[in-house]
Amino acid sequence: MFHSSGKITASIICFTLLYSTAHAVTVQVEDAWVREAPPGSTTLAAYMRIHNPATRDLTILEITSPSFKKIEIHQTTIVNNMMRMEKVERATIPAHSELVLEPGGKHLMLFSPESRLKAGDHVTIILSFKKDQHQEIQAEVKKADSMNQHQSNNHHH
Ligand SMILES: [Cu+2]
């Protein structure tokens, strides 16, 4: 009897620690969205602005999501008129500055969605910084066209 109740207490403490670190505010994320992709797509892209209010640079070590098998940070570059994407191993958000993930630049590449995501759905994305420093954010799935309306100087169809 004593043994089993001891185990229960330990797991409650563990859960509390996880819960509090997951909600510790380290960065401010704005305009987080996932571009809606056609059915059967194996990769999707996500964009956002991540502001670091701290006095020290922050490096993102890992990004995960319960909705995807794997997430990478990519950089889009144009080489000989060809659009290419390269994986960014470590993205740093400078102190008092922000990391901008936007179409045509750096973005999150989301691999192998667990289910079909449609405009209006929400995706949980977890940013991992230093050991035990995680931050959970929500990104809304949107059609690419609805994003263009926010960018006043972008092209129209
Ligand atoms: Cu990419």
Backbone and ligand atoms as CSV (ligand in chain L), in Angstrom:
chain,resi,resn,atom,element,x,y,z
A,1,MET,N,N,0.823,-1.208,0.000
A,1,MET,CA,C,0.000,0.000,0.000
A,1,MET,C,C,0.854,1.253,0.000
A,2,PHE,N,N,1.810,1.320,0.928
A,2,PHE,CA,C,2.670,2.508,1.000
A,2,PHE,C,C,3.443,2.737,-0.295
A,3,HIS,N,N,3.924,1.599,-0.840
A,3,HIS,CA,C,4.724,1.725,-2.061
A,3,HIS,C,C,3.925,2.355,-3.194
A,4,SER,N,N,2.718,1.840,-3.371
A,4,SER,CA,C,1.962,2.351,-4.519
A,4,SER,C,C,1.592,3.823,-4.333
A,5,SER,N,N,1.233,4.238,-3.113
A,5,SER,CA,C,0.866,5.648,-2.939
A,5,SER,C,C,2.092,6.544,-3.116
A,6,GLY,N,N,3.265,6.032,-2.742
A,6,GLY,CA,C,4.506,6.795,-2.957
A,6,GLY,C,C,4.737,7.032,-4.425
A,7,LYS,N,N,4.491,6.040,-5.222
A,7,LYS,CA,C,4.679,6.176,-6.665
A,7,LYS,C,C,3.730,7.226,-7.245
A,8,ILE,N,N,2.512,7.200,-6.763
A,8,ILE,CA,C,1.533,8.163,-7.277
A,8,ILE,C,C,1.977,9.593,-6.971
A,9,THR,N,N,2.460,9.821,-5.739
A,9,THR,CA,C,2.920,11.150,-5.352
A,9,THR,C,C,4.050,11.599,-6.274
A,10,ALA,N,N,5.001,10.685,-6.515
A,10,ALA,CA,C,6.154,11.038,-7.343
A,10,ALA,C,C,5.710,11.437,-8.740
A,11,SER,N,N,4.761,10.719,-9.288
A,11,SER,CA,C,4.363,11.049,-10.654
A,11,SER,C,C,3.589,12.361,-10.696
A,12,ILE,N,N,2.884,12.692,-9.640
A,12,ILE,CA,C,2.177,13.986,-9.613
A,12,ILE,C,C,3.186,15.126,-9.588
A,13,ILE,N,N,4.252,14.971,-8.795
A,13,ILE,CA,C,5.285,16.009,-8.736
A,13,ILE,C,C,5.929,16.191,-10.104
A,14,CYS,N,N,6.241,15.072,-10.746
A,14,CYS,CA,C,6.841,15.115,-12.079
A,14,CYS,C,C,5.950,15.894,-13.043
A,15,PHE,N,N,4.701,15.563,-13.011
A,15,PHE,CA,C,3.760,16.201,-13.921
A,15,PHE,C,C,3.703,17.699,-13.664
A,16,THR,N,N,3.711,18.102,-12.397
A,16,THR,CA,C,3.654,19.522,-12.049
A,16,THR,C,C,4.865,20.255,-12.610
A,17,LEU,N,N,6.046,19.642,-12.503
A,17,LEU,CA,C,7.267,20.285,-13.015
A,17,LEU,C,C,7.186,20.463,-14.527
A,18,LEU,N,N,6.770,19.422,-15.206
A,18,LEU,CA,C,6.644,19.493,-16.657
A,18,LEU,C,C,5.659,20.587,-17.049
A,19,TYR,N,N,4.563,20.601,-16.309
A,19,TYR,CA,C,3.509,21.549,-16.613
A,19,TYR,C,C,4.009,22.981,-16.471
A,20,SER,N,N,4.750,23.259,-15.404
A,20,SER,CA,C,5.175,24.641,-15.176
A,20,SER,C,C,6.244,25.071,-16.176
A,21,THR,N,N,7.169,24.170,-16.548
A,21,THR,CA,C,8.198,24.592,-17.505
A,21,THR,C,C,7.575,24.800,-18.885
A,22,ALA,N,N,6.570,24.008,-19.201
A,22,ALA,CA,C,5.943,24.142,-20.513
A,22,ALA,C,C,5.244,25.490,-20.646
A,23,HIS,N,N,4.893,26.091,-19.516
A,23,HIS,CA,C,4.163,27.347,-19.582
A,23,HIS,C,C,5.008,28.549,-19.199
A,24,ALA,N,N,6.296,28.339,-18.955
A,24,ALA,CA,C,7.160,29.470,-18.626
A,24,ALA,C,C,7.319,30.347,-19.864
A,25,VAL,N,N,7.105,31.634,-19.709
A,25,VAL,CA,C,7.203,32.527,-20.861
A,25,VAL,C,C,8.650,32.940,-21.076
A,26,THR,N,N,9.195,32.587,-22.219
A,26,THR,CA,C,10.549,33.005,-22.534
A,26,THR,C,C,10.563,33.875,-23.781
A,27,VAL,N,N,9.712,33.572,-24.721
A,27,VAL,CA,C,9.637,34.376,-25.940
A,27,VAL,C,C,8.182,34.740,-26.204
A,28,GLN,N,N,7.979,35.770,-27.006
A,28,GLN,CA,C,6.626,36.142,-27.407
A,28,GLN,C,C,6.461,35.815,-28.888
A,29,VAL,N,N,5.445,35.034,-29.172
A,29,VAL,CA,C,5.224,34.605,-30.549
A,29,VAL,C,C,4.000,35.313,-31.119
A,30,GLU,N,N,4.157,35.886,-32.290
A,30,GLU,CA,C,3.043,36.583,-32.941
A,30,GLU,C,C,2.806,36.008,-34.333
A,31,ASP,N,N,1.568,36.089,-34.761
A,31,ASP,CA,C,1.183,35.712,-36.128
A,31,ASP,C,C,1.650,34.316,-36.517
A,32,ALA,N,N,1.499,33.365,-35.612
A,32,ALA,CA,C,1.911,31.998,-35.934
A,32,ALA,C,C,0.830,31.335,-36.782
A,33,TRP,N,N,1.211,30.884,-37.967
A,33,TRP,CA,C,0.228,30.208,-38.824
A,33,TRP,C,C,0.879,29.127,-39.668
A,34,VAL,N,N,0.062,28.176,-40.034
A,34,VAL,CA,C,0.498,27.055,-40.866
A,34,VAL,C,C,-0.215,27.194,-42.197
A,35,ARG,N,N,0.523,27.073,-43.281
A,35,ARG,CA,C,-0.109,27.189,-44.590
A,35,ARG,C,C,-0.880,25.909,-44.918
A,36,GLU,N,N,-2.162,26.076,-45.201
A,36,GLU,CA,C,-2.972,24.913,-45.563
A,36,GLU,C,C,-2.410,24.279,-46.842
A,37,ALA,N,N,-2.343,22.955,-46.847
A,37,ALA,CA,C,-1.783,22.247,-47.996
A,37,ALA,C,C,-2.825,21.296,-48.571
A,38,PRO,N,N,-2.672,20.933,-49.850
A,38,PRO,CA,C,-3.632,20.006,-50.472
A,38,PRO,C,C,-3.642,18.657,-49.751
A,39,PRO,N,N,-4.770,17.930,-49.849
A,39,PRO,CA,C,-4.846,16.602,-49.198
A,39,PRO,C,C,-3.686,15.728,-49.664
A,40,GLY,N,N,-3.123,14.954,-48.751
A,40,GLY,CA,C,-2.039,14.050,-49.096
A,40,GLY,C,C,-0.660,14.670,-49.032
A,41,SER,N,N,-0.584,15.969,-48.757
A,41,SER,CA,C,0.727,16.614,-48.654
A,41,SER,C,C,1.509,16.024,-47.485
A,42,THR,N,N,2.796,15.786,-47.726
A,42,THR,CA,C,3.608,15.222,-46.646
A,42,THR,C,C,4.411,16.300,-45.915
A,43,THR,N,N,4.473,17.495,-46.498
A,43,THR,CA,C,5.133,18.592,-45.784
A,43,THR,C,C,4.251,19.830,-45.831
A,44,LEU,N,N,4.283,20.578,-44.728
A,44,LEU,CA,C,3.598,21.857,-44.653
A,44,LEU,C,C,4.606,22.880,-44.136
A,45,ALA,N,N,4.285,24.152,-44.326
A,45,ALA,CA,C,5.182,25.203,-43.838
A,45,ALA,C,C,4.452,26.041,-42.800
A,46,ALA,N,N,5.211,26.517,-41.817
A,46,ALA,CA,C,4.640,27.383,-40.781
A,46,ALA,C,C,5.487,28.639,-40.661
A,47,TYR,N,N,4.811,29.727,-40.321
A,47,TYR,CA,C,5.472,31.026,-40.231
A,47,TYR,C,C,5.071,31.718,-38.938
A,48,MET,N,N,5.935,32.584,-38.429
A,48,MET,CA,C,5.625,33.329,-37.197
A,48,MET,C,C,6.752,34.321,-36.920
A,49,ARG,N,N,6.482,35.187,-35.984
A,49,ARG,CA,C,7.544,36.066,-35.491
A,49,ARG,C,C,7.795,35.710,-34.028
A,50,ILE,N,N,9.062,35.447,-33.707
A,50,ILE,CA,C,9.413,35.054,-32.338
A,50,ILE,C,C,10.279,36.155,-31.733
A,51,HIS,N,N,9.723,36.816,-30.735
A,51,HIS,CA,C,10.431,37.930,-30.104
A,51,HIS,C,C,11.095,37.464,-28.812
A,52,ASN,N,N,12.347,37.823,-28.636
A,52,ASN,CA,C,13.108,37.479,-27.436
A,52,ASN,C,C,13.249,38.721,-26.563
A,53,PRO,N,N,12.491,38.802,-25.470
A,53,PRO,CA,C,12.539,39.998,-24.629
A,53,PRO,C,C,13.731,40.001,-23.667
A,54,ALA,N,N,14.470,38.908,-23.630
A,54,ALA,CA,C,15.551,38.776,-22.638
A,54,ALA,C,C,16.809,39.515,-23.063
A,55,THR,N,N,17.740,39.607,-22.129
A,55,THR,CA,C,19.001,40.309,-22.401
A,55,THR,C,C,20.059,39.366,-22.968
A,56,ARG,N,N,19.702,38.102,-23.113
A,56,ARG,CA,C,20.634,37.146,-23.705
A,56,ARG,C,C,20.034,36.507,-24.951
A,57,ASP,N,N,20.885,36.170,-25.904
A,57,ASP,CA,C,20.423,35.469,-27.102
A,57,ASP,C,C,19.807,34.124,-26.709
A,58,LEU,N,N,18.845,33.693,-27.483
A,58,LEU,CA,C,18.221,32.394,-27.241
A,58,LEU,C,C,18.397,31.536,-28.488
A,59,THR,N,N,18.797,30.307,-28.280
A,59,THR,CA,C,18.953,29.408,-29.418
A,59,THR,C,C,17.897,28.316,-29.355
A,60,ILE,N,N,17.230,28.120,-30.471
A,60,ILE,CA,C,16.237,27.049,-30.551
A,60,ILE,C,C,16.973,25.752,-30.873
A,61,LEU,N,N,16.872,24.789,-29.979
A,61,LEU,CA,C,17.583,23.522,-30.188
A,61,LEU,C,C,16.718,22.510,-30.916
A,62,GLU,N,N,15.418,22.572,-30.637
A,62,GLU,CA,C,14.535,21.568,-31.227
A,62,GLU,C,C,13.117,22.117,-31.302
A,63,ILE,N,N,12.397,21.710,-32.329
A,63,ILE,CA,C,10.996,22.077,-32.448
A,63,ILE,C,C,10.211,20.805,-32.717
A,64,THR,N,N,9.159,20.614,-31.940
A,64,THR,CA,C,8.357,19.406,-32.098
A,64,THR,C,C,6.876,19.776,-32.089
A,65,SER,N,N,6.050,18.811,-32.486
A,65,SER,CA,C,4.606,19.015,-32.459
A,65,SER,C,C,3.930,17.659,-32.389
A,66,PRO,N,N,2.874,17.557,-31.582
A,66,PRO,CA,C,2.133,16.290,-31.568
A,66,PRO,C,C,1.438,16.016,-32.898
A,67,SER,N,N,1.325,17.022,-33.754
A,67,SER,CA,C,0.617,16.859,-35.024
A,67,SER,C,C,1.529,16.442,-36.182
A,68,PHE,N,N,2.845,16.443,-35.940
A,68,PHE,CA,C,3.787,16.115,-37.018
A,68,PHE,C,C,4.889,15.189,-36.512
A,69,LYS,N,N,5.435,14.391,-37.443
A,69,LYS,CA,C,6.530,13.493,-37.083
A,69,LYS,C,C,7.805,14.260,-36.792
A,70,LYS,N,N,8.061,15.323,-37.576
A,70,LYS,CA,C,9.339,16.016,-37.459
A,70,LYS,C,C,9.166,17.463,-37.908
A,71,ILE,N,N,9.929,18.367,-37.296
A,71,ILE,CA,C,9.918,19.767,-37.714
A,71,ILE,C,C,11.361,20.255,-37.861
A,72,GLU,N,N,11.616,20.943,-38.974
A,72,GLU,CA,C,12.938,21.534,-39.185
A,72,GLU,C,C,12.772,23.018,-39.475
A,73,ILE,N,N,13.814,23.783,-39.196
A,73,ILE,CA,C,13.832,25.179,-39.615
A,73,ILE,C,C,14.553,25.214,-40.958
A,74,HIS,N,N,13.932,25.827,-41.941
A,74,HIS,CA,C,14.529,25.919,-43.269
A,74,HIS,C,C,14.780,27.369,-43.654
A,75,GLN,N,N,15.732,27.552,-44.506
A,75,GLN,CA,C,16.008,28.861,-45.093
A,75,GLN,C,C,15.805,28.733,-46.599
A,76,THR,N,N,14.941,29.580,-47.138
A,76,THR,CA,C,14.744,29.576,-48.591
A,76,THR,C,C,15.749,30.513,-49.232
A,77,THR,N,N,16.423,30.032,-50.246
A,77,THR,CA,C,17.350,30.889,-50.988
A,77,THR,C,C,17.104,30.693,-52.476
A,78,ILE,N,N,17.471,31.711,-53.254
A,78,ILE,CA,C,17.354,31.612,-54.697
A,78,ILE,C,C,18.760,31.435,-55.265
A,79,VAL,N,N,18.992,30.298,-55.917
A,79,VAL,CA,C,20.286,30.032,-56.536
A,79,VAL,C,C,20.044,29.777,-58.018
A,80,ASN,N,N,20.616,30.630,-58.869
A,80,ASN,CA,C,20.418,30.519,-60.314
A,80,ASN,C,C,18.937,30.442,-60.684
A,81,ASN,N,N,18.160,31.343,-60.109
A,81,ASN,CA,C,16.718,31.395,-60.350
A,81,ASN,C,C,15.954,30.172,-59.865
A,82,MET,N,N,16.610,29.329,-59.117
A,82,MET,CA,C,15.935,28.158,-58.567
A,82,MET,C,C,15.742,28.368,-57.074
A,83,MET,N,N,14.533,28.052,-56.605
A,83,MET,CA,C,14.268,28.180,-55.181
A,83,MET,C,C,14.766,26.933,-54.473
A,84,ARG,N,N,15.601,27.159,-53.477
A,84,ARG,CA,C,16.121,26.020,-52.721
A,84,ARG,C,C,15.871,26.212,-51.236
A,85,MET,N,N,15.778,25.116,-50.524
A,85,MET,CA,C,15.602,25.202,-49.081
A,85,MET,C,C,16.744,24.467,-48.395
A,86,GLU,N,N,17.302,25.143,-47.417
A,86,GLU,CA,C,18.362,24.498,-46.644
A,86,GLU,C,C,17.960,24.426,-45.191
A,87,LYS,N,N,18.359,23.370,-44.551
A,87,LYS,CA,C,18.040,23.198,-43.134
A,87,LYS,C,C,18.936,24.109,-42.294
A,88,VAL,N,N,18.317,24.788,-41.338
A,88,VAL,CA,C,19.067,25.616,-40.395
A,88,VAL,C,C,19.232,24.795,-39.128
A,89,GLU,N,N,20.476,24.475,-38.791
A,89,GLU,CA,C,20.698,23.584,-37.647
A,89,GLU,C,C,20.321,24.246,-36.333
A,90,ARG,N,N,20.724,25.496,-36.172
A,90,ARG,CA,C,20.423,26.187,-34.920
A,90,ARG,C,C,20.020,27.615,-35.216
A,91,ALA,N,N,18.795,27.955,-34.896
A,91,ALA,CA,C,18.331,29.315,-35.118
A,91,ALA,C,C,18.437,30.085,-33.804
A,92,THR,N,N,19.071,31.243,-33.878
A,92,THR,CA,C,19.243,32.067,-32.688
A,92,THR,C,C,18.351,33.295,-32.779
A,93,ILE,N,N,17.715,33.610,-31.664
A,93,ILE,CA,C,16.924,34.831,-31.585
A,93,ILE,C,C,17.740,35.803,-30.748
A,94,PRO,N,N,18.254,36.862,-31.378
A,94,PRO,CA,C,19.117,37.784,-30.635
A,94,PRO,C,C,18.356,38.460,-29.486
A,95,ALA,N,N,19.083,38.839,-28.456
A,95,ALA,CA,C,18.491,39.521,-27.305
A,95,ALA,C,C,17.753,40.772,-27.767
A,96,HIS,N,N,16.590,41.028,-27.168
A,96,HIS,CA,C,15.766,42.199,-27.497
A,96,HIS,C,C,15.462,42.305,-28.990
A,97,SER,N,N,15.407,41.179,-29.649
A,97,SER,CA,C,15.163,41.209,-31.089
A,97,SER,C,C,14.210,40.079,-31.453
A,98,GLU,N,N,14.044,39.839,-32.742
A,98,GLU,CA,C,13.124,38.768,-33.114
A,98,GLU,C,C,13.636,37.970,-34.295
A,99,LEU,N,N,13.131,36.754,-34.355
A,99,LEU,CA,C,13.400,35.858,-35.471
A,99,LEU,C,C,12.123,35.847,-36.299
A,100,VAL,N,N,12.244,36.204,-37.565
A,100,VAL,CA,C,11.066,36.279,-38.421
A,100,VAL,C,C,11.056,35.069,-39.358
A,101,LEU,N,N,9.983,34.311,-39.261
A,101,LEU,CA,C,9.791,33.181,-40.176
A,101,LEU,C,C,8.679,33.596,-41.117
A,102,GLU,N,N,8.997,33.738,-42.404
A,102,GLU,CA,C,8.007,34.258,-43.352
A,102,GLU,C,C,8.199,33.605,-44.718
A,103,PRO,N,N,7.139,33.636,-45.541
A,103,PRO,CA,C,7.255,33.034,-46.878
A,103,PRO,C,C,8.435,33.647,-47.640
A,104,GLY,N,N,9.257,32.819,-48.243
A,104,GLY,CA,C,10.408,33.290,-48.992
A,104,GLY,C,C,11.661,33.426,-48.153
A,105,GLY,N,N,11.537,33.264,-46.851
A,105,GLY,CA,C,12.706,33.368,-45.975
A,105,GLY,C,C,12.834,32.136,-45.109
A,106,LYS,N,N,13.140,32.360,-43.849
A,106,LYS,CA,C,13.174,31.220,-42.932
A,106,LYS,C,C,11.737,30.787,-42.645
A,107,HIS,N,N,11.564,29.489,-42.483
A,107,HIS,CA,C,10.236,28.966,-42.154
A,107,HIS,C,C,10.386,27.650,-41.417
A,108,LEU,N,N,9.293,27.210,-40.835
A,108,LEU,CA,C,9.293,25.880,-40.237
A,108,LEU,C,C,8.776,24.908,-41.274
A,109,MET,N,N,9.480,23.797,-41.451
A,109,MET,CA,C,9.022,22.751,-42.342
A,109,MET,C,C,8.462,21.642,-41.467
A,110,LEU,N,N,7.178,21.373,-41.689
A,110,LEU,CA,C,6.487,20.381,-40.858
A,110,LEU,C,C,6.332,19.104,-41.669
A,111,PHE,N,N,6.882,18.013,-41.176
A,111,PHE,CA,C,6.882,16.758,-41.932
A,111,PHE,C,C,5.846,15.764,-41.414
A,112,SER,N,N,5.207,15.085,-42.343
A,112,SER,CA,C,4.303,13.968,-42.053
A,112,SER,C,C,3.219,14.308,-41.019
A,113,PRO,N,N,2.205,15.060,-41.447
A,113,PRO,CA,C,1.105,15.378,-40.531
A,113,PRO,C,C,0.369,14.120,-40.087
A,114,GLU,N,N,-0.041,14.117,-38.827
A,114,GLU,CA,C,-0.782,12.970,-38.280
A,114,GLU,C,C,-2.175,12.883,-38.890
A,115,SER,N,N,-2.718,14.041,-39.276
A,115,SER,CA,C,-4.034,14.045,-39.898
A,115,SER,C,C,-4.104,15.237,-40.851
A,116,ARG,N,N,-5.115,15.247,-41.678
A,116,ARG,CA,C,-5.298,16.342,-42.630
A,116,ARG,C,C,-5.678,17.612,-41.874
A,117,LEU,N,N,-4.942,18.683,-42.102
A,117,LEU,CA,C,-5.200,19.947,-41.416
A,117,LEU,C,C,-5.862,20.918,-42.372
A,118,LYS,N,N,-6.954,21.519,-41.903
A,118,LYS,CA,C,-7.690,22.457,-42.743
A,118,LYS,C,C,-7.662,23.839,-42.114
A,119,ALA,N,N,-7.911,24.837,-42.939
A,119,ALA,CA,C,-7.974,26.214,-42.451
A,119,ALA,C,C,-8.894,26.294,-41.241
A,120,GLY,N,N,-8.444,26.962,-40.194
A,120,GLY,CA,C,-9.221,27.090,-38.966
A,120,GLY,C,C,-8.764,26.135,-37.875
A,121,ASP,N,N,-8.061,25.065,-38.267
A,121,ASP,CA,C,-7.510,24.142,-37.265
A,121,ASP,C,C,-6.371,24.818,-36.510
A,122,HIS,N,N,-6.095,24.313,-35.317
A,122,HIS,CA,C,-4.977,24.827,-34.544
A,122,HIS,C,C,-3.951,23.729,-34.315
A,123,VAL,N,N,-2.694,24.100,-34.405
A,123,VAL,CA,C,-1.600,23.158,-34.253
A,123,VAL,C,C,-0.744,23.603,-33.064
A,124,THR,N,N,-0.415,22.652,-32.208
A,124,THR,CA,C,0.482,22.947,-31.092
A,124,THR,C,C,1.912,22.715,-31.542
A,125,ILE,N,N,2.752,23.703,-31.319
A,125,ILE,CA,C,4.167,23.592,-31.672
A,125,ILE,C,C,4.971,23.886,-30.410
A,126,ILE,N,N,5.967,23.042,-30.139
A,126,ILE,CA,C,6.767,23.217,-28.928
A,126,ILE,C,C,8.189,23.616,-29.305
A,127,LEU,N,N,8.593,24.782,-28.840
A,127,LEU,CA,C,9.944,25.266,-29.062
A,127,LEU,C,C,10.782,24.849,-27.863
A,128,SER,N,N,11.923,24.218,-28.119
A,128,SER,CA,C,12.810,23.822,-27.022
A,128,SER,C,C,14.081,24.647,-27.094
A,129,PHE,N,N,14.368,25.296,-25.994
A,129,PHE,CA,C,15.596,26.094,-25.916
A,129,PHE,C,C,16.607,25.298,-25.102
A,130,LYS,N,N,17.173,25.903,-24.086
A,130,LYS,CA,C,18.109,25.164,-23.244
A,130,LYS,C,C,17.416,23.965,-22.619
A,131,LYS,N,N,18.206,23.137,-21.966
A,131,LYS,CA,C,17.688,21.965,-21.273
A,131,LYS,C,C,16.483,22.364,-20.405
A,132,ASP,N,N,15.406,21.625,-20.540
A,132,ASP,CA,C,14.205,21.838,-19.724
A,132,ASP,C,C,13.519,23.168,-19.966
A,133,GLN,N,N,13.872,23.839,-21.031
A,133,GLN,CA,C,13.200,25.111,-21.316
A,133,GLN,C,C,12.388,24.962,-22.602
A,134,HIS,N,N,11.098,24.765,-22.417
A,134,HIS,CA,C,10.222,24.550,-23.556
A,134,HIS,C,C,9.126,25.590,-23.563
A,135,GLN,N,N,8.669,25.906,-24.725
A,135,GLN,CA,C,7.528,26.804,-24.804
A,135,GLN,C,C,6.552,26.303,-25.847
A,136,GLU,N,N,5.295,26.208,-25.390
A,136,GLU,CA,C,4.266,25.678,-26.268
A,136,GLU,C,C,3.540,26.849,-26.925
A,137,ILE,N,N,3.369,26.774,-28.231
A,137,ILE,CA,C,2.636,27.834,-28.919
A,137,ILE,C,C,1.546,27.221,-29.791
A,138,GLN,N,N,0.605,28.039,-30.190
A,138,GLN,CA,C,-0.493,27.601,-31.044
A,138,GLN,C,C,-0.389,28.324,-32.384
A,139,ALA,N,N,-0.500,27.575,-33.447
A,139,ALA,CA,C,-0.492,28.176,-34.776
A,139,ALA,C,C,-1.797,27.803,-35.476
A,140,GLU,N,N,-2.402,28.775,-36.141
A,140,GLU,CA,C,-3.658,28.503,-36.838
A,140,GLU,C,C,-3.383,28.147,-38.287
A,141,VAL,N,N,-4.084,27.146,-38.763
A,141,VAL,CA,C,-3.960,26.763,-40.166
A,141,VAL,C,C,-4.761,27.759,-41.002
A,142,LYS,N,N,-4.105,28.319,-42.028
A,142,LYS,CA,C,-4.777,29.302,-42.881
A,142,LYS,C,C,-4.477,29.010,-44.341
A,143,LYS,N,N,-5.350,29.465,-45.186
A,143,LYS,CA,C,-5.068,29.410,-46.620
A,143,LYS,C,C,-4.025,30.479,-46.923
A,144,ALA,N,N,-3.147,30.206,-47.885
A,144,ALA,CA,C,-2.096,31.165,-48.223
A,144,ALA,C,C,-2.695,32.505,-48.632
A,145,ASP,N,N,-3.855,32.483,-49.295
A,145,ASP,CA,C,-4.481,33.711,-49.777
A,145,ASP,C,C,-4.890,34.644,-48.644
A,146,SER,N,N,-5.353,34.059,-47.530
A,146,SER,CA,C,-5.790,34.908,-46.430
A,146,SER,C,C,-4.597,35.616,-45.808
A,147,MET,N,N,-3.407,35.022,-45.958
A,147,MET,CA,C,-2.205,35.672,-45.437
A,147,MET,C,C,-1.856,36.894,-46.278
A,148,ASN,N,N,-2.017,36.772,-47.578
A,148,ASN,CA,C,-1.651,37.881,-48.464
A,148,ASN,C,C,-2.416,39.160,-48.143
A,149,GLN,N,N,-3.627,39.009,-47.652
A,149,GLN,CA,C,-4.409,40.189,-47.321
A,149,GLN,C,C,-3.784,40.994,-46.191
A,150,HIS,N,N,-2.993,40.310,-45.347
A,150,HIS,CA,C,-2.347,41.023,-44.245
A,150,HIS,C,C,-1.129,41.790,-44.721
A,151,GLN,N,N,-0.537,41.335,-45.802
A,151,GLN,CA,C,0.675,41.995,-46.303
A,151,GLN,C,C,0.284,42.966,-47.404
A,152,SER,N,N,0.253,44.241,-47.047
A,152,SER,CA,C,-0.290,45.257,-47.948
A,152,SER,C,C,0.493,45.372,-49.245
A,153,ASN,N,N,1.798,45.133,-49.207
A,153,ASN,CA,C,2.608,45.381,-50.400
A,153,ASN,C,C,2.845,44.127,-51.224
A,154,ASN,N,N,2.116,43.068,-50.927
A,154,ASN,CA,C,2.333,41.848,-51.688
A,154,ASN,C,C,1.444,41.762,-52.930
A,155,HIS,N,N,1.786,40.859,-53.809
A,155,HIS,CA,C,1.073,40.749,-55.064
A,155,HIS,C,C,-0.372,40.313,-54.871
A,156,HIS,N,N,-1.191,40.635,-55.859
A,156,HIS,CA,C,-2.578,40.185,-55.865
A,156,HIS,C,C,-2.790,39.221,-57.018
A,157,HIS,N,N,-3.809,38.397,-56.891
A,157,HIS,CA,C,-4.133,37.480,-58.000
A,157,HIS,C,C,-4.990,38.168,-59.017
L,1,CU,CU,CU,11.272,24.138,-46.179
